[in-house]
Amino acid sequence: MATVARRRSGAPLMERGLGRWIRIYIPIAFFLVITLFPFYWMAVTTFKSPSELFNFNQSPLFVQQPTLEHWKQLLLHTNFPR
């Protein structure tokens, strides 16, 4: 057992826990953010009012005053449900 502990402490950086984070988890997290961001953007946009959509003085990533007007328009005034 003592030899296992010695080998582990002398292991190169990429074989330790930090190396695993650098090689595997950080690229996966980056890929997930890039892949899922368009879906987040679409969901957030559906809850914004038209005035909030075109207001460039506030953060486009968050909804200040959520509304369901776009969903009402889609479901009640179009043929989408069919």
N, C-alpha and C positions, 0 to 999 in steps of 0.2 A: 504493500500500500504506500509506503514511503516513496518508492520509485515513481508511482503514478502522480503523486503530489508534486514531486520534483519536476517531472516532465511537463506537467501542466503549467507550472509557474515559469518555466523556461520556453514555453511555446511562443511562436511568432504571433504578432498582433492579429493577423487575419484568422487565426485559429482560436482566439479567445472570444469572450462574450462581446467585447467592443467590435471586434472584427466581424462577428455575425451581424451586428446591427448595421455596420457599414456596407457589408456585402448583400444582405438579404432584406432586412426590414425597412431601411430608409428608401431603397429603390421601389419596394412594393408600396410604401406609403405615398411616395411621389407619383407613381403610376395610378394609384387609386384616386388621388386628388385630381389629377389631370383627366381621368376617365369619368369621374362622377360630377365634376363641376358643371357641365352643360345641363345635367338633369336638375341640379340645385338651382341653376339660373332660370330654367323654365318654370320650376315650381314657385320660386320667389316672384317671378314676373306675373304669374296668374293672379296673385293676391295684391298687386299694386294698382292704384288708381291711375287713370291716364295722366293726370297732372304730376303724379309722383314718378311716372315712367320717364317724363321728359325734363324733370328737374335735375340739372347737372350739378347743383350745389350740395347735394347730399350723397351719401354712400349708396352706390347701386347694389350692394350686396345684401342689404337688409331692408325690410319693409317697415315703414314708420306708422302707416295707418292702413291696416289690412282691409280689403274689401272683397266681396264675392260677386261684384257686378259683371266681371268677365265670364264667370261660370254661369250666371243667370242668363246672360246674352247667348252663350253657347247652347245651353240646354233648353231654353224656352223659345228662342227666336230663330233657330236654325233647324235644319233636318239632321243634325248630328245624332240625336238619340235613335233615329231609325237606322 
